[in-house]
Amino acid sequence: MTEKIKEQTQLLKRGTIEILSEEELSQKLAGSAKTGRQLRIKLGLDPTSPDIHLGHTVVLRKMRQFQDLGHKAVLIIGDYTARIGDPSGQDKTRPMLSGEQIEQNAKTYFEQAGKILDTSENKLEVRYNSEWLSDLRLADIIKLTSNMTVARMLERDIFELRHKKGDPIGIHEFLYPLMQGYDSVIVKSDVELGGTDQTFNNLVGRDIQRVNGQPPQVVITMPILVGLDGQEKMSKSKGNYIGVTDEPNDMFGKVISISDEMMENYFTLLTDLPCKKIAELTNPDKTHPKDAKVLLGKTIVRQFYNEATAQLAAAQFEKVFAQKQLPDEIPEFKIANKPISAKQLLLSCKLVETGGEAKRMVLQAAVSVDGNKISDPNIEITPRNGMVIQVGKRKFATLAVI
């Protein structure tokens, strides 16, 4: 193995959980260098929600590393498999999405993934798996299912758990990993990326490729990014996420809110800083945790915006939280000149998404009006011009009475 291939393998190994196998990856890299053929790096995304968060970018960033080494990213939008719903990590059957929901969610995926990936034609290929899965006949599906036994399926941790608990497992859920594996055959995948929850699905892809006479893909698993709560994986449904389209100030503030213990994970998976530098930043004897988090926040905002915006976000944070001042710019909302409940006021100012969230924030003492905390979500508030409403540490609104 040449020194160059060793360096590439070590670069691609950074931040991964497992490479199946590292030797195969090195061989594929060496073969590519010898023949000039781009490796095809597959990543499947089911459009089960309209937005991408930083948890998704962990694998997207690994895909970008492959692109920077000259290889081709093959991004598969799972508009067909989303109809089944990936059972990975689910303790119950996912609800099946409608075609309209899937289409609406898929529209934003390319644009958001493009914030990470090189979207030039020779570096990115985007496919929708309905192109081939919708044409499968019953005979094709039966042939596909013959490559897998029920016993093998039940070895999968989540199926095994649900089976032992007596919880239902839909037959259609067994089809999901087979269909994902068939995707690998169609696009002739050399490497498939995924989180640790995708290991089973990706290994099935290797099996299906062998049956179809193709070299099996290398499987690279990435760790699941922990959400802002420090406990569960980042997820929009859990409310512990940082979206790639979040406003810069909100993105920066969310990064700053993570615990000191989470910083090494975030620096490693979400930045390109050298491991030695990360060790210095996460050692409190060498770097104050606040300084490290500010650097992390600016680095992440810069990736999705630019240097000037990152600096402004940091300055705004310092002004609002360290100096206890109001932000320079606060969204203004027009509101009628009559009493309104605190809960409805928060909804009208778009500071919360639901009445339940409004009630929860008030009861958590996270809502203030002109600097005064309120404790009753149903209390009547009489709006006035210039009144400032604050929810949590980062959300503000000012009123204009009409």
Secondary structure, 3 states (H helix, E strand, C coil): CCHHHHHHHHHHHCCCCEEECHHHHHHHHHHHHHHCCCCEEEEEECCCCCCCEHHHHHHHHHHHHHHHCCCEEEEEECCCHHHCCCCCCCCCCCCCCCHHHHHHHHHHHHHHHCCCCCCCCCCEEEEECHHHHCCCCHHHHHHHHCCCCHHHHHCCHHHHHHHHHCCCCCHHHHHHHHHHHHHHHHHCCCEEEEEHHHHHHHHHHHHHHHHCCCCCCEEEEECCCECCCCCCECCCCCCCCCECCCCHHHHHHHHHCCCHHHHHHHHHHHCCCCHHHHHHHCCCCCCCHHHHHHHHHHHHHHHHCCHHHHHHHHHHHHHHHHCCCCCCCCCEEEECCCCEEHHHHHHHCCCCCCHHHHHHHHHCCCEEECCEECCCCCCEECCCCCCEEEECCCEEEEEEEC
